[in-house]
Amino acid sequence: MKKWHKHVIDELELSLNDAIGVPDTRQVQDAARADSITETVHNALRELMIEEQGYAVKAFGLNDFAPVAPEKMRSTRMKPYRFPLRRGEESNIRRNMLRALRRNPHMQALLPA
């Protein structure tokens, strides 16, 4: 009877797991982390004004996020939203959105120290 070398057996097990479609624990952890980050970003976006949410959807391609009215309004000096935006107003929306996201404690937790 032939003796199988350890590396041959390991390769057979690896190819068998790939053929069966057993998810790698690292892939599962990466998917769970990505879902957690997505949920955190969506929750942070829901606190923004509806105009800023709409800008985020358009600018960053967040097709799976639907803008909703925030529960509470924050005071800003931003002008009411109109279509089409005049030159410079879109950059104000972007600046206000990024400022609000940077101040969000859940978003700060995602950033490296």
N, C-alpha and C positions, 0 to 999 in steps of 0.2 A: 504494500500500500504506500502511496506517495505521501510525503509530508508536505503540507502547504506552508508556505512562508507567511509570516504575519502580514506583510505588506500586500500580498495577493488577496488574503482574506479581507483585509480592510478595504481594498479597492472593490471587491465583490459586494461587500456590504454597502459601500457608498453608492455604487451604481444601482443596487437594488432599491435603496431608499430614494434615489432620484427617479427611478422607473415607477415606483409606487406613488410618488408625489408626496412623501412625508415632508411637511414643512420644517425647515431648519429653525431651531430655537432663536437664532439670531434674526432671521427674517421675521418671525413672529414678534420679537421684541422691537425691531425697527418699525414694523407696521403699527404696533401699539403706540410707540412714541410719536409717529407721524399723526396718528388719529388724535392723540392728546394735544399736540401742538396745533392741529387744525381746529379743534374744539376751543382751545384757549384763544386763538386769533379770532374766531367767529364770535365768541363771547365779548371780547374786547371791542370788536367792530359794532356790536349791537348797542354799545354805550355811546357811540358817535351820533352826530346829527345825520339825518337821512341823506342829505346832500353829500356828506363825506363818505357814507356807506356806498352810495351810488358811484362816487368817484373811485373808491377802492375796487369795486366790482369791475368797472371799466378799465382802470389802469393796470390792475394786477391780474385780470382774467379769473376772478373768483366766481366761476359759473355755478358752483354749488352753494353759494351764499345768496340769500334773498334779503335785500334791505328791509328793515322794519323800523318803525318809529321808536325812538328811545323812550325808556320809562320816565326819565327826568331830563330836562333840557339844561345844558350848561350855558352860562352867559358868554357870548362872544360879540365881537364887533363886526361880524360877517354880515354882508348884505343878504337880503332874501334871494333864494335860488331862482334863476330864470334860465330858459333856453332861448337861444344859444348863449353860452357864457361869453362875456366880453373878455378881451385880452387881459391877462393878469388875475382874473377872478379864480381861474382853475388852479393857479399856483397858490392862491390864498387858501383854497379848500384843501389842497395837498399839505400845505404847511400846518394848518390847524389839525388835520387828521394825524399827521406824524407826531405833532406835539402831544396830542391827547393819548396816542398809543404809547409814547415814551413814558408818560406819567402813570400809565396803568400798572399797578403792582404785579399783576399776573404776567404781563408782557415783559416786565423787568426781570422776572424770575427765569424766563426763557433765555435771556441774553447771558453770554459768558461773563464771569466776573472780571 
